Amino acid sequence: MPATIVTTTVECNGAMPRILCVDDEPLNLILLESILSPCGYEVVLAHNGSEALAIILKERIDICLLDVMMPGLNGFEVCRLIKSNETCNIPVIMITAHSGREKRIEGTEAGAEDFISKPFDTDEVLARIKMLLCNKSKNDRRIQAADITKRHFLSTMSHELRTPMNGVLGMTQLLELTDLPKEQRGYIVDLKKSGKNMMSLVNGMLDFTHIESGQTALNMAEFNLRQCISDTVGTLKNSAHEKGLLLDVTFIGDIPDLLRGDAVQLQHIVHNLLENAIKFTECGGVTIAVKLCESDGARTRYIQIAVRDSGIGISPEALAMIFLPFTQEDGSTTRVHGGTGLGLALSQRLAELMDGTLSVESTKNRGSCFTLTLPFAGQTP
């Protein structure tokens, strides 16, 4: 008797579920797509682990079907990276040709919710996906309710923390003006630095919660791009100088004198990128290159801003998750360089809010280059 194909699908928040299939064997991807597409699922294909992580970072994915044995990052490593970030609520089904107990234990320890054996059984594949989608739908509702509570808490606490922190910083400045012995003056410098770091963290949390809740509005006005970038670079020259780093800005080609857009948010993004570059660079320098990369006459100008450093670089595994909030390469990064992993997540969301993009290229121990591309209106006649 022929197999009965289950054709019902479970919607995810009113949309057709998007299933990411990851396998280095093209034939397996073709087979999975032939099973899932007729049932109404939107199928996204990836041929390796790095490609899958990049897709997860940029797109909505509801379930990931993940092959165990792949070159480069294997399925277990990819699963651990997906599960290591709490913002990725993506169930993972491991695909394996080996039904051995060891593989299933390793997959479960990596965080996988289920397993599918090769060769594929159509009914089994569809049944397991339907079950996980039902569970995910319930979990998503709980997570959304928790997110609203979390954002309200973070926003409220950020506001409440700013008032006493401003008091601490103000009193520190007054104390700095008094006649103090050299040793105590050193304590004041450390206190002031810690207070500023705390205020930066509070402001970052507040900005992030505003963007996530859709409360950030763009303030469109004409501004001078060269002046905007130069002013931002100027605020960080002392930080670079203290580490003995070169900090250089170059304007390439015919940069318009005036553009129309949100200069404050542009400065916010560039400041975050430069601050990050300086933080993770111990020798050499940081350069920022600004150029007009595309224009459609007087209406829209696409500006590209590339921030390049000679710092510690980013591993391929961490690179795929670098724009997720509260993410840094490992715990030692936080201990040595500080930070919370919010700056890049905030910068990418601001870039998207401004209809732009933020991308990164990096080689471990050889530096990184973050490229920001934003559209701006031309000068008003």
C-alpha positions in Angstrom: 0.0 0.0 0.0 1.5 3.4 -0.9 2.5 5.8 1.9 -0.1 8.4 2.9 1.4 11.9 2.7 0.4 14.3 5.5 -0.4 17.6 3.8 -1.6 19.8 6.8 0.7 22.6 7.9 0.9 24.5 11.1 1.1 28.3 10.7 3.7 30.2 12.7 2.3 33.6 13.8 0.0 33.7 10.8 2.7 33.0 8.2 3.7 29.8 6.4 6.5 28.0 8.3 10.0 28.5 6.9 12.1 25.3 7.0 15.9 25.6 6.7 17.4 22.4 5.3 21.2 22.1 5.7 23.1 19.3 3.9 26.3 19.2 1.9 24.8 16.6 -0.4 22.6 18.4 -3.1 20.5 15.3 -3.7 19.3 15.2 -0.1 18.3 18.9 -0.3 16.3 18.1 -3.5 14.6 15.2 -1.7 13.7 17.3 1.3 12.4 20.2 -0.8 10.2 17.7 -2.8 8.7 16.5 0.5 8.1 19.9 2.1 7.2 22.3 -0.7 4.0 20.5 -1.8 2.7 20.7 1.8 2.9 24.5 1.8 6.2 24.9 3.7 8.6 27.6 2.5 12.0 25.8 2.1 15.3 27.5 2.5 18.5 25.6 1.5 22.0 25.8 2.8 25.0 23.6 1.7 27.1 24.0 4.8 27.1 25.1 8.4 28.5 28.6 7.9 25.9 29.3 5.2 23.1 28.1 7.5 24.3 30.4 10.4 24.4 33.4 8.1 20.8 32.6 6.9 19.6 32.2 10.5 21.1 35.6 11.4 19.4 37.4 8.6 16.1 35.6 8.0 13.1 34.2 9.9 13.5 30.4 10.3 11.0 28.3 12.1 12.7 24.8 12.1 16.2 23.7 11.0 16.8 20.3 9.5 20.5 19.8 10.0 22.8 17.1 8.6 25.2 15.7 11.1 28.2 15.0 8.9 29.4 18.0 6.9 32.8 19.5 6.0 33.9 22.5 8.0 31.3 23.0 10.8 29.5 19.7 11.4 25.9 19.5 12.5 26.7 19.2 16.2 28.8 22.4 16.1 26.2 24.3 14.2 23.5 23.2 16.6 25.5 24.3 19.6 26.0 27.8 18.0 22.3 28.1 17.3 21.4 27.1 20.9 24.1 29.2 22.5 22.1 32.3 21.8 18.9 32.7 23.7 17.4 34.9 21.0 17.4 31.9 18.5 14.2 30.0 19.3 14.7 27.5 16.4 14.0 23.8 17.0 16.7 21.6 15.4 16.1 18.2 13.8 19.3 16.3 13.2 19.6 14.3 10.0 21.8 11.3 10.2 22.5 8.1 8.3 23.8 6.5 11.5 21.2 5.3 14.0 23.8 4.6 16.7 23.2 5.6 20.3 26.4 7.8 20.5 25.3 10.1 17.7 21.9 10.6 19.2 23.4 11.3 22.7 25.8 13.9 21.2 23.0 15.5 19.2 20.8 15.7 22.3 23.7 17.2 24.3 24.2 19.8 21.5 20.5 20.9 22.0 18.7 19.0 19.1 15.0 18.4 19.7 14.7 15.4 17.4 16.3 13.1 14.8 15.4 11.9 11.3 17.2 9.0 9.7 18.4 8.6 6.1 17.0 7.5 3.7 14.0 9.8 4.4 10.6 8.5 5.1 8.0 11.1 4.0 5.5 10.5 6.7 8.1 10.6 9.4 9.6 13.8 8.2 6.3 15.6 8.0 5.0 14.2 11.3 8.1 15.3 13.2 8.0 18.8 11.7 4.3 19.2 12.5 4.9 18.1 16.1 7.8 20.6 16.6 5.9 23.4 14.9 2.9 22.9 17.3 5.3 23.0 20.3 7.1 26.0 18.8 3.9 27.9 18.4 3.1 27.5 22.1 6.6 28.5 23.1 6.6 31.5 20.8 3.5 32.9 22.6 5.1 32.4 26.0 8.3 34.0 24.7 6.5 37.0 23.2 4.8 37.6 26.6 8.1 37.3 28.4 9.8 39.7 25.9 7.2 42.4 26.5 7.8 42.1 30.2 11.6 42.0 29.8 11.6 45.1 27.5 9.4 47.0 29.9 11.6 46.1 32.8 14.8 47.0 31.0 13.4 50.3 29.8 12.1 51.2 33.3 15.4 50.2 35.0 17.5 52.0 32.4 15.6 55.2 33.1 15.8 54.7 36.8 19.5 53.9 36.8 20.5 57.0 34.8 19.4 59.4 37.5 21.7 58.1 40.3 24.5 57.5 37.8 24.4 61.1 36.7 24.6 62.0 40.4 27.7 59.8 40.8 29.4 61.2 37.8 28.6 64.8 38.8 29.9 64.3 42.3 33.0 62.6 40.9 33.7 65.7 38.8 33.3 68.0 41.8 35.6 65.8 43.8 38.2 65.9 41.0 38.3 69.7 41.4 39.4 69.5 45.0 42.9 69.3 46.4 43.7 65.6 46.5 46.9 63.6 47.0 48.2 61.9 43.9 47.1 58.4 45.0 43.5 59.5 45.7 43.4 61.4 42.4 44.2 58.1 40.7 41.2 56.6 42.5 39.0 59.4 41.1 40.2 58.7 37.6 39.2 55.0 37.9 35.9 55.9 39.5 35.1 58.3 36.7 36.0 55.7 34.0 33.9 53.0 35.7 30.9 55.5 36.0 31.2 56.3 32.3 31.3 52.6 31.4 28.2 52.0 33.5 26.4 54.9 31.9 27.3 53.6 28.5 25.8 50.2 29.4 22.6 51.8 30.7 22.2 53.9 27.5 22.9 50.9 25.3 20.2 48.9 27.1 17.7 51.7 26.8 18.5 52.3 23.1 18.2 48.6 22.3 14.8 48.2 24.1 13.5 51.3 22.2 14.5 49.8 18.8 13.2 46.3 19.6 9.8 47.8 20.7 9.6 50.0 17.6 9.9 53.3 19.6 12.8 54.7 17.7 11.9 57.3 15.2 14.2 58.8 12.6 14.8 62.6 12.7 15.3 63.6 9.1 17.3 66.8 8.4 20.0 68.2 6.2 23.6 67.6 7.5 27.2 67.8 6.4 28.5 64.3 6.1 32.2 65.2 6.3 31.6 67.2 9.5 29.4 64.5 11.0 32.0 61.8 10.5 34.9 64.0 11.5 33.2 65.0 14.7 32.6 61.3 15.6 36.2 60.4 14.9 37.3 63.3 17.1 35.4 62.0 20.1 37.5 58.8 20.0 41.0 60.2 19.2 42.1 60.2 22.8 41.0 56.5 23.2 43.1 55.6 20.2 46.1 57.7 21.3 46.1 56.1 24.8 46.7 52.7 23.1 49.2 54.1 20.6 46.9 53.5 17.7 46.6 55.4 14.4 43.1 56.6 13.8 42.6 57.9 10.3 39.6 59.0 8.2 39.6 59.2 4.4 36.9 60.7 2.1 37.1 59.1 -1.3 35.9 60.8 -4.5 33.0 63.2 -4.9 31.3 63.3 -1.5 28.2 65.5 -1.5 28.4 68.6 0.8 24.9 68.1 2.2 22.7 65.1 2.6 19.3 64.6 4.2 18.9 61.9 6.9 19.3 61.2 10.6 22.8 62.4 11.4 22.5 61.5 15.1 21.8 57.8 14.4 24.5 57.7 11.8 27.0 59.1 14.4 25.7 56.4 16.8 26.5 53.6 14.4 29.9 55.0 13.4 30.8 55.6 17.1 29.9 52.0 18.0 32.0 50.6 15.1 35.0 52.8 15.9 34.8 52.1 19.6 34.7 48.4 19.0 37.6 48.6 16.5 39.8 50.5 19.0 38.8 48.2 21.9 39.9 45.0 20.0 43.1 46.4 18.5 46.3 46.4 20.4 48.7 47.6 17.7 48.5 49.2 14.3 45.5 51.3 13.8 41.9 51.9 12.7 40.9 53.5 9.5 37.5 54.7 8.3 36.9 55.2 4.6 33.8 57.1 3.3 32.7 57.1 -0.3 29.7 57.6 -2.5 29.0 54.1 -3.9 25.8 54.8 -5.9 23.6 57.6 -6.9 20.4 58.1 -8.8 20.7 61.7 -9.6 19.6 64.3 -7.0 17.2 61.9 -5.2 19.1 59.2 -3.4 22.8 58.9 -2.6 24.2 55.6 -1.2 27.1 56.2 1.1 29.5 53.5 2.1 31.5 53.7 5.4 34.1 51.1 6.0 35.8 50.8 9.4 38.9 48.6 9.2 41.2 47.6 12.1 44.3 45.5 12.6 43.0 43.8 15.7 42.3 40.3 17.0 39.8 39.4 14.3 36.8 37.1 14.6 36.6 33.3 14.1 34.3 31.9 11.3 32.1 30.4 14.0 31.6 33.6 15.9 31.3 35.7 12.7 28.0 34.1 11.8 26.5 35.2 15.2 28.3 38.5 15.7 25.2 40.7 15.2 23.1 38.9 17.8 22.6 40.8 21.1 24.7 40.0 24.1 27.1 38.0 22.0 30.9 38.0 22.1 33.3 35.4 20.8 33.9 33.8 24.3 34.0 34.7 28.0 37.7 35.7 27.8 36.8 38.5 25.3 34.5 40.1 27.9 37.1 39.7 30.7 40.0 41.2 28.7 38.2 43.9 26.6 35.0 44.5 28.4 31.6 45.2 26.8 28.2 43.4 26.8 27.9 42.4 23.1 25.1 45.0 22.5 26.9 47.5 20.3 27.0 45.6 17.1 23.4 44.3 17.5 22.2 47.9 18.1 24.2 49.2 15.1 22.8 46.6 12.7 19.2 47.3 13.9 19.8 51.1 13.4 21.2 50.4 9.9 18.1 48.4 9.0 15.9 51.1 10.5 17.6 53.6 8.1 17.0 51.1 5.1 20.7 50.3 5.0 23.0 47.3 5.7 25.9 46.5 8.0 28.2 43.6 7.0 31.5 42.3 8.3 34.6 40.6 6.9 37.2 39.3 9.3 40.2 36.9 9.6 41.2 35.6 13.0 44.3 37.5 14.3 44.4 39.7 11.2 41.7 42.3 11.8 38.2 43.1 10.7 36.3 45.4 8.4 32.7 46.5 9.1 31.0 48.1 6.1 27.9 50.3 6.6 25.9 51.2 3.5 23.1 53.8 3.9 20.8 55.6 1.5 20.4 59.4 2.0 18.3 62.0 0.1 20.2 64.6 -1.8 20.3 68.3 -0.9 17.0 70.1 -1.0 16.9 72.5 -4.0 
